[in-house]
Amino acid sequence: MYKLLMTLTACLAAFVLQAQNKIRYVEYDLPNGLHVILHENHETPIVAVAVSYHVGSKNENPNRTGFAHFFEHLLFEGSENVKRGEFDKYIENAGGMNNANTWYDRTFYYEVLPSNQLKLGLWLESERMLHARVDSTGIETQRQVVKEERRQRIDNQPYGSVIEETMKRLFKVHPYKWPVIGSMAHLDAAKEQDYVNFYKTFYVPNNAVLVVAGDIDIPTAKKEIEKYFATIPRGIHPIPRPKPQEPPLRGVTVDTVYDNIQLPAVILGYRLPAQGTPDDYAVELLNTLLAGGQSSRLHKVLVDEKQKALYVGSFPMALEDMGAGIMFAIANMGVDPKELTTEMDRVLDDVRNNLIPEKEFQKLLNQKESDFVQANNKMIGIAENLADYYMFYGNTDLINTELDRYRKVTREDIRRVARKYYDPANRVILYYLPKPKAQ
């Protein structure tokens, strides 16, 4: 009776929590194909203006990689009506902030502003969509910026190439095989017209989602959006959506990467299901079980109990076509990274062969519920989630209901996906070792 009462109480609390945090929104399409999502929230006097373009590194020409990420930088250069270098100044002078990010499947731009500056955010994003400055001066400037970014974040960052080195071995055909930052040689070889063509193909309203979230009046916001975006013409070029059939791994790829590091590491790479599929939710819970905090299984065994690792992690990369999982451990001084592989496999074998205890399973669900709520505690978080749920899932209301998909996962599902996707006979094993000292 006590157990039943506790279960009912937990379910009621979860229902109340979800009801209290329900995100209400309005969505519609402009005639030019731009999808608009509006969320009215008067808790704080701010507004987030965001535009997500359905273009990432996977949409690039294999001989011109890095364009999606490059444009993330280039489109802060200015426009026909915004002088070079003044984009950020407009935001700063209004007391706001802005940024952008690029991934394999999309590029996301946003401003967070005082709510009385909504028109400014809409104007700047409409300028980015219609009148961006794509010329030789900006291109050359941003080439140097991107090269410096690569040096800082990848080439000179310890373990900075882990994703790049893993992905190019996990995928042989699909564009996910090349890094989001792309090839510096490709960017150098590209001509101005290559950049112009990329802009005209992908930065069009029918390839974008506009989200406005915060302290707004929806009828007023609609009028302003109509003024700034309705006259932007629909794109006329076909939008490439490459999705080549990736052959199975059929075995284990073992390789060594020498890096500017002091402690060796082991990286295990796996192919995972596409985001939004039923198995994807089970895989996410599995990774929380393995490496979601200091009480997770990998941390307890490798870091706490056996003290073979300084740090462990495991994360699934949610991707539109098919996912990738990267599990890694940094060795303690004097520990052979192959020992880490053995210990990590033992932890995985336990999950593959045994159902996790009910108490541990409930803890996973509680963690996911907490993460779900936390993801929507900022206006920009709400804006980004609204855009992603529409763009990738075609279901904006998942911002309110996706938690139900996690709740449908069973302990048996977690064991099944551990067996299916984390197969020791089909994976990539990378040993990161310190570069040999010069003689």
C-alpha positions as CSV (number, residue, x, y, z in Angstrom):
1,M,0.0,0.0,0.0
2,Y,2.8,2.4,0.9
3,K,4.6,1.7,-2.4
4,L,1.3,2.3,-4.3
5,L,0.8,5.6,-2.4
6,M,4.3,6.8,-3.2
7,T,3.8,5.9,-6.9
8,L,0.5,7.8,-7.1
9,T,2.0,10.8,-5.3
10,A,5.0,10.9,-7.7
11,C,2.7,10.7,-10.7
12,L,0.5,13.5,-9.3
13,A,3.5,15.7,-8.6
14,A,4.8,15.1,-12.1
15,F,1.4,16.0,-13.6
16,V,1.2,19.2,-11.6
17,L,4.8,20.2,-12.5
18,Q,4.1,19.7,-16.2
19,A,0.8,21.6,-16.1
20,Q,2.5,24.5,-14.3
21,N,5.2,24.7,-16.9
22,K,3.1,24.2,-20.0
23,I,4.5,26.4,-22.8
24,R,1.7,28.1,-24.7
25,Y,2.4,29.3,-28.3
26,V,0.9,30.3,-31.6
27,E,2.3,29.2,-34.9
28,Y,1.6,30.0,-38.5
29,D,3.2,30.3,-41.9
30,L,3.8,33.4,-44.0
31,P,3.1,33.1,-47.7
32,N,6.8,33.0,-48.4
33,G,7.2,29.8,-46.4
34,L,8.6,31.3,-43.2
35,H,7.2,29.4,-40.2
36,V,6.5,31.6,-37.2
37,I,6.1,30.6,-33.6
38,L,5.1,33.1,-30.9
39,H,5.2,32.5,-27.1
40,E,3.8,35.2,-24.9
41,N,5.3,35.3,-21.3
42,H,5.2,38.4,-19.1
43,E,7.3,37.1,-16.2
44,T,10.2,39.3,-17.2
45,P,10.4,42.3,-19.5
46,I,12.6,40.6,-22.1
47,V,12.1,39.1,-25.5
48,A,14.0,36.5,-27.4
49,V,14.1,36.7,-31.2
50,A,15.5,33.7,-32.9
51,V,15.8,32.3,-36.4
52,S,16.8,28.7,-37.1
53,Y,17.9,27.8,-40.6
54,H,17.6,24.2,-41.7
55,V,21.2,24.1,-42.9
56,G,24.2,22.5,-41.2
57,S,27.4,20.9,-42.2
58,K,25.6,17.9,-43.7
59,N,24.1,20.1,-46.4
60,E,27.5,21.2,-47.8
61,N,29.2,20.4,-51.0
62,P,31.9,17.7,-50.1
63,N,34.5,20.0,-51.7
64,R,33.3,23.1,-49.9
65,T,33.0,21.9,-46.3
66,G,32.7,24.4,-43.4
67,F,30.3,26.8,-45.2
68,A,27.5,26.5,-42.6
69,H,29.7,27.3,-39.7
70,F,31.5,30.0,-41.8
71,F,28.1,31.7,-42.4
72,E,27.4,31.7,-38.7
73,H,30.3,34.2,-38.5
74,L,29.9,36.0,-41.8
75,L,26.3,37.0,-41.2
76,F,27.4,39.2,-38.3
77,E,29.4,41.3,-40.8
78,G,26.4,43.5,-41.6
79,S,24.0,44.1,-44.4
80,E,22.9,46.7,-47.0
81,N,21.4,48.7,-44.2
82,V,23.7,47.7,-41.3
83,K,27.2,49.0,-41.6
84,R,30.1,46.5,-41.2
85,G,30.8,45.7,-37.6
86,E,27.7,47.5,-36.3
87,F,25.4,44.4,-35.9
88,D,26.6,43.8,-32.3
89,K,26.6,47.5,-31.5
90,Y,22.9,47.8,-32.1
91,I,22.3,45.0,-29.6
92,E,24.7,46.2,-27.0
93,N,23.4,49.8,-27.2
94,A,19.9,48.4,-26.6
95,G,21.0,46.5,-23.5
96,G,20.7,43.1,-25.1
97,M,22.9,40.2,-26.2
98,N,23.1,37.9,-29.2
99,N,24.9,34.9,-30.5
100,A,24.6,31.9,-32.9
101,N,25.6,28.3,-33.2
102,T,26.0,25.7,-35.9
103,W,25.6,22.0,-35.9
104,Y,25.4,19.2,-38.4
105,D,21.8,19.8,-39.1
106,R,21.0,23.5,-38.5
107,T,22.2,27.0,-37.8
108,F,20.6,29.1,-35.1
109,Y,20.8,32.9,-34.5
110,Y,19.3,34.8,-31.7
111,E,19.0,38.1,-29.8
112,V,17.8,38.6,-26.2
113,L,16.5,42.1,-25.7
114,P,14.4,44.3,-23.5
115,S,10.9,43.7,-24.7
116,N,10.5,47.3,-25.9
117,Q,13.3,46.5,-28.5
118,L,11.3,43.8,-30.3
119,K,11.4,45.8,-33.6
120,L,15.2,46.0,-33.4
121,G,15.5,42.2,-33.2
122,L,13.1,41.6,-36.0
123,W,14.8,44.2,-38.2
124,L,18.2,42.8,-37.7
125,E,17.1,39.2,-38.4
126,S,15.2,40.3,-41.5
127,E,18.4,42.1,-42.7
128,R,20.4,38.9,-42.1
129,M,17.8,36.9,-44.2
130,L,17.5,39.3,-47.1
131,H,20.4,41.8,-47.3
132,A,23.4,40.1,-45.7
133,R,26.8,41.5,-46.8
134,V,28.4,38.6,-48.6
135,D,31.5,40.1,-50.2
136,S,35.2,39.6,-50.4
137,T,36.1,41.9,-47.5
138,G,33.8,40.1,-45.0
139,I,34.8,36.7,-46.4
140,E,38.5,37.2,-46.0
141,T,38.0,38.7,-42.5
142,Q,36.0,35.7,-41.4
143,R,38.3,33.2,-43.0
144,Q,41.0,34.4,-40.5
145,V,38.5,34.3,-37.6
146,V,37.5,30.7,-38.4
147,K,41.1,29.6,-38.7
148,E,41.9,31.1,-35.3
149,E,38.8,29.4,-33.8
150,R,40.0,26.1,-35.1
151,R,43.5,26.6,-33.7
152,Q,42.0,27.5,-30.3
153,R,39.2,25.0,-30.0
154,I,40.6,22.0,-31.8
155,D,44.2,22.0,-32.8
156,N,45.6,23.5,-29.5
157,Q,42.9,22.2,-27.2
158,P,43.7,19.0,-25.3
159,Y,41.4,16.2,-26.6
160,G,39.9,18.9,-28.9
161,S,39.7,16.7,-31.9
162,V,37.8,13.8,-30.2
163,I,34.5,14.4,-32.1
164,E,36.2,15.0,-35.4
165,E,38.4,12.0,-35.2
166,T,35.6,9.8,-34.0
167,M,33.0,10.9,-36.6
168,K,35.3,10.4,-39.6
169,R,35.7,6.8,-38.6
170,L,32.1,6.2,-37.7
171,F,30.8,7.4,-41.0
172,K,32.3,6.6,-44.4
173,V,29.6,8.0,-46.7
174,H,27.2,10.3,-44.8
175,P,28.2,14.0,-44.6
176,Y,28.3,13.6,-40.8
177,K,31.8,12.3,-41.5
178,W,33.3,15.7,-41.9
179,P,33.6,18.3,-39.0
180,V,31.2,21.1,-38.6
181,I,34.1,23.6,-38.7
182,G,35.0,22.1,-42.1
183,S,38.2,22.2,-44.1
184,M,40.3,25.4,-44.0
185,A,41.6,24.4,-47.5
186,H,38.0,24.3,-48.8
187,L,37.3,27.8,-47.4
188,D,40.5,29.1,-48.9
189,A,39.7,27.6,-52.3
190,A,36.2,28.9,-52.4
191,K,35.4,32.0,-54.6
192,E,33.0,34.8,-53.6
193,Q,30.3,33.4,-55.9
194,D,30.4,30.0,-54.0
195,Y,29.5,31.9,-50.8
196,V,26.8,34.0,-52.6
197,N,25.2,30.8,-54.0
198,F,25.2,29.1,-50.5
199,Y,23.5,32.2,-49.0
200,K,20.8,32.4,-51.7
201,T,20.1,28.6,-51.4
202,F,19.8,28.2,-47.7
203,Y,19.2,31.6,-46.1
204,V,15.6,31.9,-47.4
205,P,12.3,32.1,-45.5
206,N,11.1,28.7,-46.7
207,N,14.1,27.1,-45.0
208,A,13.7,28.9,-41.7
209,V,11.8,29.1,-38.5
210,L,11.3,32.4,-36.7
211,V,10.5,32.3,-33.0
212,V,9.6,35.3,-30.8
213,A,9.3,34.4,-27.1
214,G,8.8,36.6,-24.1
215,D,7.1,39.8,-23.0
216,I,5.1,40.4,-26.2
217,D,1.5,41.1,-27.3
218,I,0.8,38.5,-30.0
219,P,-1.4,40.6,-32.3
220,T,1.2,43.4,-32.2
221,A,4.1,40.9,-32.8
222,K,2.3,39.5,-35.8
223,K,1.9,42.9,-37.4
224,E,5.6,43.7,-36.9
225,I,6.6,40.3,-38.3
226,E,4.4,40.9,-41.3
227,K,6.2,44.2,-41.8
228,Y,9.7,42.9,-41.6
229,F,9.5,39.4,-43.1
230,A,6.4,39.1,-45.4
231,T,8.1,40.8,-48.4
232,I,11.2,38.7,-48.3
233,P,10.9,36.5,-51.4
234,R,10.8,32.7,-51.2
235,G,13.9,30.9,-52.2
236,I,14.1,29.7,-55.8
237,H,16.9,27.2,-55.6
238,P,16.4,23.5,-54.6
239,I,17.6,22.9,-51.0
240,P,19.9,19.9,-50.9
241,R,19.0,17.3,-48.3
242,P,21.6,14.6,-48.8
243,K,20.9,11.4,-46.9
244,P,23.1,8.7,-48.4
245,Q,22.8,5.1,-47.2
246,E,25.5,4.5,-44.7
247,P,26.8,0.9,-44.8
248,P,27.0,-1.0,-41.5
249,L,30.3,-0.8,-39.6
250,R,30.9,-4.6,-39.8
251,G,33.6,-4.8,-37.2
252,V,35.9,-2.8,-34.9
253,T,38.1,0.1,-36.0
254,V,41.0,0.6,-33.7
255,D,43.3,3.6,-34.1
256,T,45.7,5.8,-32.2
257,V,45.7,9.6,-32.1
258,Y,48.7,11.5,-30.8
259,D,47.8,14.7,-29.2
260,N,49.2,17.6,-27.1
261,I,48.1,15.9,-23.8
262,Q,49.7,14.6,-20.7
263,L,47.3,11.8,-19.8
264,P,46.1,9.1,-22.2
265,A,42.5,8.5,-23.0
266,V,40.2,6.0,-24.7
267,I,37.3,7.0,-26.9
268,L,34.6,4.5,-27.9
269,G,32.3,5.5,-30.8
270,Y,29.0,3.9,-31.7
271,R,26.3,4.4,-34.3
272,L,23.0,5.4,-32.7
273,P,19.4,5.9,-33.9
274,A,18.2,9.2,-35.3
275,Q,16.8,11.7,-32.9
276,G,13.1,11.5,-32.1
277,T,12.9,7.7,-32.7
278,P,11.6,5.5,-29.8
279,D,15.1,4.0,-29.4
280,D,16.6,7.4,-29.1
281,Y,14.8,8.1,-25.8
282,A,16.0,4.8,-24.4
283,V,19.6,5.6,-25.5
284,E,19.4,8.9,-23.7
285,L,18.4,7.3,-20.5
286,L,21.1,4.7,-20.9
287,N,23.7,7.4,-21.2
288,T,22.4,9.1,-18.1
289,L,22.7,5.8,-16.3
290,L,26.3,5.4,-17.5
291,A,27.7,8.9,-17.0
292,G,25.0,11.3,-15.7
293,G,26.8,12.7,-12.7
294,Q,29.0,11.4,-9.9
295,S,26.6,8.6,-8.9
296,S,26.5,7.2,-12.5
297,R,27.9,3.7,-13.1
298,L,31.0,4.6,-15.1
299,H,32.0,7.3,-12.6
300,K,31.5,5.1,-9.6
301,V,33.5,2.2,-11.0
302,L,36.3,3.9,-13.0
303,V,36.8,7.0,-10.9
304,D,35.7,6.2,-7.4
305,E,36.2,2.5,-6.8
306,K,39.1,1.5,-9.1
307,Q,40.6,4.9,-9.5
308,K,41.7,4.2,-13.0
309,A,40.2,7.2,-14.6
310,L,40.4,10.9,-13.8
311,Y,37.2,11.6,-15.8
312,V,34.6,9.6,-17.7
313,G,31.8,10.7,-19.9
314,S,29.2,9.2,-22.3
315,F,26.9,11.3,-24.5
316,P,24.7,10.6,-27.5
317,M,24.8,13.1,-30.3
318,A,21.2,13.7,-31.4
319,L,21.3,14.0,-35.1
320,E,18.6,14.2,-37.8
321,D,19.5,11.2,-39.9
322,M,21.3,8.9,-37.5
323,G,23.0,9.5,-34.2
324,A,26.5,8.9,-32.8
325,G,27.5,8.0,-29.3
326,I,30.9,8.9,-27.8
327,M,32.0,7.3,-24.6
328,F,35.4,8.4,-23.2
329,A,37.7,8.1,-20.2
330,I,40.9,10.0,-19.3
331,A,43.4,7.7,-17.6
332,N,44.9,8.4,-14.2
333,M,48.7,8.6,-14.1
334,G,50.3,5.3,-15.0
335,V,47.1,3.6,-16.2
336,D,47.1,1.9,-19.6
337,P,44.1,3.2,-21.6
338,K,43.5,-0.4,-22.7
339,E,42.6,-1.1,-19.0
340,L,40.0,1.6,-19.3
341,T,38.4,-0.1,-22.3
342,T,38.2,-3.3,-20.4
343,E,36.6,-1.7,-17.4
344,M,34.1,0.3,-19.5
345,D,33.1,-2.9,-21.3
346,R,32.5,-4.5,-18.0
347,V,30.1,-1.8,-17.0
348,L,28.3,-2.0,-20.4
349,D,28.2,-5.8,-20.2
350,D,26.3,-5.5,-16.9
351,V,23.7,-3.3,-18.5
352,R,23.5,-5.6,-21.6
353,N,22.9,-8.7,-19.5
354,N,20.8,-7.4,-16.5
355,L,17.8,-5.2,-16.0
356,I,18.7,-2.2,-14.0
357,P,17.0,-2.0,-10.5
358,E,13.6,-0.3,-10.4
359,K,14.9,2.3,-7.9
360,E,17.8,3.2,-10.3
361,F,15.4,3.4,-13.2
362,Q,13.1,5.8,-11.3
363,K,16.1,8.0,-10.5
364,L,16.8,8.2,-14.3
365,L,13.3,9.4,-15.0
366,N,13.5,11.9,-12.2
367,Q,16.7,13.3,-13.7
368,K,15.2,13.5,-17.1
369,E,12.1,15.3,-15.8
370,S,14.4,17.8,-14.0
371,D,16.4,18.4,-17.2
372,F,13.2,18.8,-19.2
373,V,11.9,21.6,-16.9
374,Q,15.3,23.3,-16.7
375,A,15.6,23.4,-20.5
376,N,12.7,25.9,-20.5
377,N,13.6,28.2,-17.7
378,K,15.0,30.9,-20.0
379,M,13.3,32.6,-22.9
380,I,16.1,31.7,-25.3
381,G,15.9,28.1,-24.2
382,I,12.2,28.1,-25.0
383,A,12.8,29.7,-28.3
384,E,15.4,27.2,-29.3
385,N,13.3,24.2,-28.3
386,L,10.3,25.5,-30.1
387,A,12.3,25.9,-33.3
388,D,13.9,22.5,-33.0
389,Y,10.7,20.6,-32.2
390,Y,9.1,22.1,-35.3
391,M,12.1,21.8,-37.6
392,F,13.2,18.3,-36.8
393,Y,10.1,16.6,-35.5
394,G,7.3,18.5,-37.2
395,N,5.6,18.7,-33.8
396,T,6.0,21.9,-31.9
397,D,4.0,20.7,-29.0
398,L,6.7,18.3,-28.0
399,I,8.0,21.2,-25.9
400,N,5.2,20.2,-23.6
401,T,4.8,16.4,-24.2
402,E,8.2,15.0,-25.0
403,L,8.6,13.9,-21.4
404,D,5.9,11.3,-22.0
405,R,8.1,9.6,-24.6
406,Y,10.8,9.1,-21.9
407,R,8.2,7.8,-19.6
408,K,7.3,5.1,-22.1
409,V,10.8,3.7,-22.0
410,T,11.1,0.5,-19.9
411,R,14.0,-1.2,-18.2
412,E,13.8,-3.8,-20.9
413,D,14.2,-1.1,-23.5
414,I,17.4,0.1,-21.9
415,R,18.9,-3.3,-21.8
416,R,17.8,-3.9,-25.5
417,V,19.4,-0.7,-26.8
418,A,22.6,-1.4,-24.9
419,R,22.8,-4.7,-26.7
420,K,21.7,-3.3,-30.1
421,Y,23.7,-0.1,-30.4
422,Y,26.6,-0.5,-27.9
423,D,27.9,-3.6,-29.6
424,P,31.6,-4.3,-28.8
425,A,31.9,-6.0,-32.1
426,N,30.8,-2.9,-34.1
427,R,32.4,0.3,-32.9
428,V,35.4,2.7,-33.1
429,I,38.1,2.5,-30.5
430,L,40.5,5.5,-30.4
431,Y,43.5,5.6,-28.0
432,Y,44.6,9.2,-27.4
433,L,48.3,9.2,-26.4
434,P,50.7,12.1,-25.7
435,K,52.8,13.1,-28.6
436,P,56.3,11.6,-28.4
437,K,58.8,14.1,-27.0
438,A,61.3,15.5,-29.6
439,Q,64.7,13.9,-29.4
